[in-house]
Amino acid sequence: MVDDSSARINLVQERIESKKFDYIDFVVCSSADEGRIALRSHCDVLILDVLIPKKIDGTPSASCSVSLLRDACNPEGRMLRPRLIVGITADLNEIAQHQEEYAKYASVVVQEKVGSTDWLNLIDSHVCSVYASVLKSSRQTKSRILVSIHGIRTYGEWQSDLHRKLKEWSSDFRDVQIQYGFLDLVSFLLPSRRAEMVERMAERVVKVIERNPGSRISIVAHSFGTLICLRALQRVGSNSNVDVTIFCGSPLPATENIDAARSASRIFVNDCGTRDWVLVLARVFGPGLGDAGRVGFWGDNDDRFVNRYFDGGHGLYFEARNEVSFAQKNWIGLILGEAQMERIDERKGYLAQDVIEAAISFLGGRWGLITTLVVLLAIPAALLLFG
């Protein structure tokens, strides 16, 4: 929505959010220049105020919205034309001199009348219609596979929930749940035992990819599952047909070489929990492990890879905010191909952050194993001495 009226924006946003759509991004711009940037990404519906300023706090003018319309619909431009364009105005006379161009580009123009909600109902109707169209189109898409890989000390209940939600969008979405039962903590911490399990499970993922060369494959891996996924992508190479790869809660080191995952996937996302202290323990006590699912992987964010940071712990990916699950909000649009890769950063500084992060780095570094052994020996010694 490109509009400089906060009151009108709130009315439209409240109406759309009241529908509780499974997946929707409501992006607000208050100037034509902001709209130009936002429209470089995919957009289903553009709600455009006829009178908008070119820049924030500038003078509103119908010529600014017409210029934005013209640029958005230019087939040789950088912007993507929305499926539906709704112009909105309090006075139809405002666009009299631009009537021809609005008729050429905008799908419909609605008039906002004081004391009436007819204009809001009309926008509501158009948004619902486009949403239904996207849903039907998604259900008709075939040859799509979702591979999910769970973590340790769990049976992966979230996998069934995610696949169930996806099948509401597309009955042809085939699911493959990579499961290996309950992996105990000791096996996870021992490098040799861990490597053995990774190789065995990675082979299963590789077979799924190789046996479906004509399918569009997405992979969601949590915790230990990210080790399995990375190993599988290292084996299939850059000629794979993996569309989207999503890591969450990864105990891989931040310095891990992830080039294989980046080159094998059209989109690679690493979701991090800023309060994932489980990964801190993995980094400190697990040789070869780290907390990339908390601090992110080292490297550049670009149009194919991004670290995203959310406020939460190791299980935040299976929780809901405002009755909307994490997967619905952040994964389903990517998997369906209906959403662009969005950069999200909810990191906040905290008291003594420098000291705590330095201690974590020290304990998980070169002297980490020695420090760990000293701590483990000191605990029973203290219990015997003071017990």
N, C-alpha and C positions, 0 to 999 in steps of 0.2 A: 504494500500500500504506500503510494507516494502522496503525502498530504501534509500540510503544515497546521492542521487543526487537531490538537490533541483530544478535544472532546469527541470529534467524529471518529478518530482512530480508536478511542476506547470503546465506543458503541459497536463498531464493526468487529473489533477483536473479541469483545465479550460475547457477541452473537456467534461468531465462528467457534470459539473455544467451548461454548455451551453444547455444541454438537458432539464433543468428545470423539472426534475422528481418531482413528488408530495412529495415523501419522500426518502431521501437518507442521510446516514452518511458517510462522507469520512474521514477515520482515517489514519493518517500518522505515521509510525514508522521508525526510522533511524538506527535501529540495530536489531539483531536477538532476543536479550533479551526483548526489547520493544515489538516485535511481539508476543512473547510467552505470555506476559501479556494481550495484546489486544485480542488474539485468545481464551481467556477463555470466551469471549462473542460471541454471534451469529454473523457470518459473511457470506454474500452471495458470495462475490468475493474477492479473495486474489491475488493481483498483487505483485509479488515477484522478486526483483532484484537478479540475480544469484550471484553477488559479493556483499556481505554485511558484515559489521563487527559484531562481537559477541556483543560488547559493543559500546556505542557512542564514536566516534572519534578513534575507533580501526582500525585494518588492515582488509580491505575487503577480503573475501575468499569464494570460492564456497562451501567449506565444511560447513561454517556457515549456508548458506541457505539450504543445504541438510539436516543438522541436524534439522533445524526448520521445514522443510517439513516432516521429519520422525516423529517428535513429534506431529505435527498438525494432522497427519493421524493415529496416534496410538489410536486404539479403547479403550485402557485401560488408556489413559492419561487424563489430566485435560482440554486439549484444545478441541475445537469443530472444526471438519473438515469443511472448507468452501465448498459451493456447486461447485464453480469453482475456480481452481488455475491456474493463468497465470504467467509463468516464463518469464522474460525479460532480454535480454543481448545484448551487443554491438558486441559480438564475440561468435559464437556458439562453438568455440574451447575451450572456458572457461569451458564448462560443459562436455567436452569429457570424462573425467575420472569418471564423475558422471552420465553419460547418462542413465544408467539402472535405477537408483533411480528416476531421473527426469521423466523418462517414466512411472514409477510405480505410482508416486504421482501427478505430475502436469498434468492438463488437456491439456495444450498447452504451447509451448515455442515460443515466438516471438523474432525476431532479430531486434534491433534498428540500422538503417543505417543512417549515416550522410547525411543530405539533403533530406531525404525521410520521409514522414508521413504515410507510409504503416503500420508500426508497431502500430502507434497511432489509425489508422482506424480499425485495427484488434481488439485492446483492446476495442474500442468504440463499435464495433459490438458484442463482447462477453458480455459486460456489459448490453447493450440494450436487448440482448436475455434473460439473466438471469432476468432482471427487468420484462420483459413481462411474463416470467414463474411464477414469484412470484405473479404478478397481476392476472393471470388466476387461480392460485391455491387458492388465497384469495377469488376470486369470487365464487369458488365452495364450499367453506366452509359454512355449513348451521347452523341453530339454534343459531344464534348470535343476541344479543339484545343490543342496546345502549340506556340507560336511561339518559336524560339530565334534569337538574333542574336549572332554572334561578334565578336571585336575585331580590331585590326590585326595585321599580321605573323603571321598564322595562317590556317589553312584550316578552323578550327572542328571539329576532330576530336571534341571533347567533346560536340558536339550530338548526334551519332549514338549515343554512349554513353548520354546522358541519355534519348533517345527509346526506346532499346532497353530500358532499365530500366523506363520507364513502361509499355511494352507488355507487360511481364511481369505488371503489375497489371491492365491493361485493353487488350484487343485492339482495342477501338473508339476508342482514343486516337489521333487523327489528328495527325501531326506536320508542321509547316511550318518548314523550316530556311532562314532568310534568310542567304544567302551572297553575297559579292561578290568572292571571290578574295583575293589577297594585297595589302593596302593598305600602301604603303611609308611609312616614317617621315616623309619630307619632306612628302608629301601630307597626312599627319595634322597636322603642325605648322603648315602654311600655312592661315590662316583661310578664304580664299576657296575653295581646293580642298576643304577639310574640309566647309564648308557645302554645297558642290555635291553631295558624296557623301552627306551626311546627308539632304538633300532627296530625292535619287533613291531611296535605300533606304527612307526613311520612307514613300514612296508605296506601296511593295510591302506594307509592314505595314498601312497603312490599307486597302488593297484586301482583304487577308485578313479584317480585322475587319468591313468593310462587306458582304462577300459571304457572311458566316456569321452573320446576325442571331440565329438560334436556338441558336447554340452557346455553350458556356462556354469562354472563351479564357483561357489563361495564357501569360505572356510571361516568358522568362528572357533577360536581356541582359548581356553581359560587356564591360567596357572601352568601346571606341568604340561598341559596340552600344547602350550606354545613351543616347548622344546621339541615335541613330536612333530608339530607342523613345520617348524623351521627345518628340521632334518629332512622331512619329506620334500619340501620345496628345493632344498639343496640337491636332492637326487633327481628330480624331474627337470631341473634347469629352466632356462628362459623360454623354451618353446611350449610351456604348459598352457592349458586353457582355463587357468584360474582367473576369475574376474575380480573378486574382492576377498582379501584376507584381513581378518580382524583378530588381533591379540588383545587379551585383557588380563590383568593381574599377572603379568609375566615375571617368572623368577630368573630370567636370563640376565646376564650382566649388561649394564648400560653400554659397555664397549663392545658387545657382541657384533660380529660381522653379519649384517642382515641383508647384504646385497642380493642373496639368492631369493629372499622373500620379496624384495623390491622389484627385481627383474622378472620374477615369475608371475606377478600379480598386476592387474591393471590399476588397482587401488590397494594400498596396504595401510592399515590403521592400527596404531598401538594405543589402546585406552589404558589410562593410569588412574589409580586411586591415590590421592595425595596423603591419605592417612592409612595406607596399607602397611601396617607394622609387621604383618606376617612375612612380607618380603624382606623387611629389615632383618628378621631372624634368619631367613634363608640366606641372606647375604653374609651374615656374620658366622653362622654355624654350618653352612653347606659349602664345601669346597667346590669351586667352579660355578656357583650360583650367584645371583645378583638381585637387583630390584628395579629392573627396567620397567616393570609395571607400576612403579611409583615415581621414578625420576625421568623416565623416557630413555629411548635409545639415542646415543650420540649420532649426530649427523644433521643434514639439512632437511627441513620440511619443504616439500615441493608439491607439484600437482599430482604426484603418485604416492607420496608417503607423508604421514603426519603423526606426531605424538599429541594425544588429547588428554587433558588433565581434568579430573572430576573430584569433587569433595566427597571422600568416602573411603571405606576399607576394602578388604579383599573380596567381599561379597556384594559390593554396591551394584554390580552389573545384573543382579537378579532381584533387585528391589524396585519399588515404584516411588515416583514423586508426583504428587497431586493426582493420584489414581492412574498414572500413565507409567508403564514399565520402562526400564532403562532401554530394553531392546526395541520397544515400539518407537521410542523417541530418537534413538541414536544408531540403530543397526538396520532396521527393516527397510528404510528408504534407500540405504546404500545397497543392500542385497538385491532389492527389486530394480535398482537402476533408476529410481525416481528422484534421488537426491544427490546433490554434490557433496564432496568430502568437505566437511566443515571443521575449522579450527576452533577448539574449545579449550579454555584455560581458566580453571577455578582455583588456581593455586593462591595461597595466602601465606604471608610470612608469620612466624610464630616466635615466642620468647626463646632466646638462646639457640636460635636456629643454626648459627655458625658453629657453635660448640658441638651440638648434637650431630650435625651432619659430618663434622670432622671426626668425631668419635666413631660414627658408623663406617666412615671411609677407612679409618685406621684398623678397626676390628675386622673389617671385611677384606683388608688388603694383605700385604706380605706377612705381617705378623698376626694375622687373624687367627690362624690355626693354633699358634702357640698361646695366644691370649685366651682362646676358647678352652684349651686344655687346662690352663692355669685356673680359670674361673670354675671349670667343672670339678677340679680337684679341691679348690678352696671351699666349695659349698659343703661337701661332706666333712671336711676338716673342721670347718666352723661349727657344724652341727655336733660333732664329737666334742669339741672344745667347750662350747657354751650350752650344749643341749641339756 
